[in-house]
Amino acid sequence: MSCVLVCLPGAPQPSEEAIQQEEELDSALRQRVPLTNIIKKKKRRSGGPARLLSVLRTLGSEVIPRLPPGGGLASEGVRGGGLPTVVGSNSDSATY
């Protein structure tokens, strides 16, 4: 699969309002969804390391305000530093 980006000088730029909303959402996600707590709970329940898919399902079931409409957490995506380092070769079997 290929993706070609064409960047023209007249292309729309992100607005300051959109950038501010994105930063507020990132901050709210970090405060509201303590990922380390979810991972610890999963480890206790299963007796072993938490699986990435299981953690993402738990996050997906959370009611989190200000997520992008129509896609929720999946629309937000994960950017640098969002998840702890994953140990494992593929995302379905990755563990923490």
KOLDOGU-434536 format. One record per residue: residue in three letters; x, y, z of N, C-alpha, C in turn. Coordinates in steps of 0.001 Angstrom, whole numbers, padded with zeros to 6 digits, always signed. Last residue first. Example, Ala and Ser with C-alpha at 12.3 -4.5 7.8 and 13.67 -1.06 7.14 Angstrom:
REM residues 2
SER+012850-002250+007080+013670-001060+007140+012900+000030+007870/ALA+013190-005690+007800+012300-004500+007800+013200-003300+007800/
REM end
This chain:
REM residues 96
TYR+002521-006610+028749+003178-005537+029506+003863-006117+030710/THR+002452-008137+025456+002183-008113+026893+002940-006964+027529/ALA+000959-009023+022359+001884-008194+023125+001473-008170+024594/SER-000657-010356+020660-000107-011134+021759+000866-010325+022613/ASP-001484-008417+018882-002488-009287+019489-001942-010032+020697/SER+000851-007143+017935-000031-006430+018863-001067-007327+019526/ASN+003855-009158+018105+002717-008589+017389+001690-008082+018382/SER+006006-009541+019918+006279-009262+018517+005078-008756+017741/GLY+006777-008033+023108+006087-008998+022263+006266-008610+020813/VAL+006171-005481+025211+007054-006625+025054+006291-007670+024271/VAL+005970-002014+024879+005302-003301+024708+006347-004383+024513/THR+006152+000752+027036+006842-000123+026101+006178-001497+026079/PRO+002939+002383+027514+004261+001938+027944+004880+001008+026908/LEU+001467+004816+025345+001439+003498+025974+002841+003148+026451/GLY+002183+007437+024608+000836+007131+025056+000726+005807+025785/GLY+004607+008071+023507+004497+008121+024952+003129+007756+025486/GLY+003335+009168+020433+004504+008957+021267+004272+009087+022757/ARG-000172+008392+020236+001043+009049+019766+002126+008848+020803/VAL-002905+006703+019168-001884+006739+020211-000640+007343+019599/GLY-006306+007804+018471-005024+007198+018149-004057+007302+019320/GLU-008844+008895+018234-007792+009681+018881-006422+009125+018528/SER-010390+006934+017156-010129+008131+016361-008990+008945+016938/ALA-010573+005150+019258-009858+004729+018053-009524+005922+017168/LEU-012224+006528+021056-010814+006355+021373-010000+005956+020144/GLY-014564+007727+018679-014142+007567+020064-012642+007439+020216/GLY-015797+008090+016280-014787+007058+016379-014280+006814+017776/GLY-017797+010055+016370-017864+008998+015369-016848+007894+015522/PRO-015840+012816+017544-017133+012203+017246-017006+011099+016199/PRO-013051+012458+019760-013559+012823+018441-014877+012113+018149/LEU-013845+013074+023250-013217+012273+022204-013796+012681+020854/ARG-015038+014456+025368-014227+015209+024403-013481+014354+023395/PRO-015077+011949+028001-015603+013114+027294-014571+013716+026337/ILE-015291+008558+028069-014304+009629+028116-014843+010820+027327/VAL-016063+005705+029495-016772+006884+028990-015833+008068+029178/GLU-014421+002684+028500-014496+003861+029371-015321+004959+028701/SER-014047+000786+026594-015314+000731+027322-015487+001915+028278/GLY-011497+001225+025664-012623+001495+024773-013956+001492+025479/LEU-009971+000266+027784-009974+001701+027497-011166+002080+026631/THR-010520-002469+027425-010899-001794+028667-010963-000290+028456/ARG-009347-002864+024920-010795-003080+025097-011296-002375+026355/LEU-006672-002348+025559-007372-001459+024630-008884-001635+024717/VAL-006174-004530+027256-006051-003167+027773-006810-002197+026875/SER-006527-006643+025435-007361-006556+026626-007341-005147+027211/LEU-004477-006158+023617-005871-006144+023166-006824-005976+024343/LEU-002206-006521+025278-002497-005225+024678-003954-005117+024266/ARG-002563-008326+028331-002430-008322+026877-002873-006974+026331/ALA-000676-008377+031324-001853-007882+030603-001582-007896+029102/PRO+000798-011397+032678+000884-010054+032119-000381-009666+031350/GLY-001261-013229+035054-000108-013056+034174-000086-011645+033628/GLY-003560-013303+036435-002423-013973+037044-001169-013873+036201/SER-005819-011990+035665-005396-013125+034851-004249-013904+035480/ARG-006134-010044+037696-007251-010920+037296-006763-012169+036579/ARG-003630-008789+037841-004189-009457+039017-005278-010443+038628/LYS-003386-007737+035258-002408-008715+035734-002960-009495+036918/LYS-005508-005925+035231-005516-007055+034297-004542-008139+034753/LYS-004611-004109+037171-005853-004868+037387-005896-006093+036492/LYS-002293-003106+035890-002174-003827+037164-003415-004667+037446/ILE-003468-001844+033664-002540-002958+033458-002400-003776+034739/ILE-004944+000153+034943-005632-000845+034120-004744-002070+033944/ASN-002854+001631+036104-003853+000974+036957-004593-000114+036195/THR-001517+002607+033852-000815+001669+034737-001786+000952+035667/LEU-003379+004381+032761-003076+003127+032074-002376+002124+032982/PRO-005789+006209+033923-004454+005822+034361-004122+004425+033831/VAL-007644+008324+032510-007406+006910+032233-005982+006553+032648/ARG-007595+011010+033292-008787+010193+033515-008514+008705+033393/GLN-005097+012117+032594-005589+012205+033965-006701+011201+034245/ARG-004797+011544+029878-003731+011155+030812-004223+011156+032256/LEU-007147+012686+028879-006925+011239+028767-005860+010777+029752/ALA-006691+015413+029392-007816+014731+030045-007643+013217+030001/SER-004507+015855+027674-004354+016040+029116-005451+015296+029879/ASP-005746+015392+025209-004599+014584+025626-004396+014658+027131/LEU-007684+017450+025293-008098+016049+025251-006960+015141+025704/GLU-006030+019712+025239-006922+019496+026379-007373+018039+026450/GLU-004830+019370+022725-003994+019351+023924-004834+019106+025179/GLU-007110+019658+021112-006349+018408+021082-005472+018280+022331/GLN-007819+022302+021644-008748+021221+021988-008026+019881+022042/GLN-005555+023619+020569-005846+023723+021997-006785+022601+022448/ILE-005872+022988+017867-004660+022555+018572-004893+022573+020078/ALA-008288+024274+017343-008192+022819+017195-006979+022272+017944/GLU-007521+026962+017804-008595+026360+018599-008518+024833+018547/GLU-005660+027401+015824-005212+027435+017214-006242+026772+018128/SER-006071+025112+013063-006394+026344+013788-005872+026252+015219/PRO-003816+023834+010662-004625+023606+011868-004866+024931+012594/GLN-004240+025177+007334-003398+024903+008499-004298+024623+009701/PRO-004927+024250+003951-005365+024758+005261-004420+024316+006374/ALA-002587+025095+001338-003345+024085+002093-003753+024650+003451/GLY-001021+026695-000215-002337+027208+000152-003170+026232+000958/PRO+001264+025182-000790+001377+026339+000101+000022+026870+000575/LEU+000611+021654-000571+000620+022894-001327+000679+024072-000360/CYS+001589+018458-000587+001502+019618+000307+001659+020889-000512/VAL+000472+015349-000926+000742+016519-001745+000527+017732-000853/LEU+001479+012146-000218+001041+013412+000356+001429+014535-000590/VAL+000531+008926-000907+001230+010081-001450+000638+011336-000834/CYS+001028+005660+000029+000325+006892+000382+001158+008052-000140/SER+000505+002227-000766+001266+003469-000840+000392+004642-000452/MET+000844-001156+000000+000000+000000+000000+000899+001231+000000/
REM end
